Structure formats: structure tokens, C-alpha cells
């Protein structure tokens, strides 16, 4: 399994877990949005994937929505 794939799956799981902490946001909408964004970028190149992973990590760090 490639490094990016492992990072992407880890990020995906952490974003889904974060949805359990949301209070003022529709959790189902948030989960759907995560899936849509990941599906949309599933064929991204390594360079683009790296940037998207960084963006996702930053979103989790700042506790912001997509």
C-alpha cells in the first residue's frame, strides 16, 4: 500500500471521527461532504494528493469544516 493511500485513509477516518464532535453542524451533511470530496479526488496525482492531504490536516488542526 502506498504512503499516500495510507495517509488518505487515515485522514478520511479522522475527519469522520471529527464529525461526532460537531454540535452546530449537520453531521450527516458533513459526512456526505467528506465522501464527495474524497471521491472527487480519488484519481489525483501524487503532487495534488500531497496538497490535498495537507489541506485536510490543516482543516482538522483548525477544527474547520470543508
N, C-alpha and C positions, 0 to 999 in steps of 0.2 A: 504494500500500500504506500502510495507516495506521501511525502511530507505535507504537501498542500491538502491532500484529501483528509489526512488525519486532523490537520488544523481546522479545515472547513467543518468536519463532523463535530469536532469539539465546540467550535463557535456556535454551530446550529443548536446543539444540546444546551449550551449555556444561555443562549437567547431564549429558548423555550422555557427553561427553568426561571429565567428572569420574569417571564410573563406571569408567574404565580405571585410575584411581589407587587404587581400593578394594582392600584386601587381606583384611580380616577380614569382609567383607560379600559376600553372593552378588550378583555383578554382574548376572546375569540378573533376579533379583528387583528390584533397584534400577531397572533399565531399564524393567521392566514397570510398576513403581510410578509412575515418571515419566510414562509414556504414559497410564496410568489417570487420574492427577491432571490432566493436560493435557486429555484427552478429556472428563473430568467438567466442566471449567470452560471449555470452548470457546465457550459462549454467554454468558459472563459480561459484565455491563455494564462500561463503561469504568471506573467508580469501583471496582468489585470487581476488575477486571483489574489496575488500578494497585496495589492492595493485595497481590494475589497475586504480581505481579512483584517487589514489594519483598520479600515473604516469600522468594521463590526466590533473589533476590540475596543476602539475608541468610544463607540456608542455605549457599550457595556460599562466602560470606565466612567463615563459621564452620566450614566443612567438616563439616557435619552432614547426616544423612540426613533424608528426608521423613518 
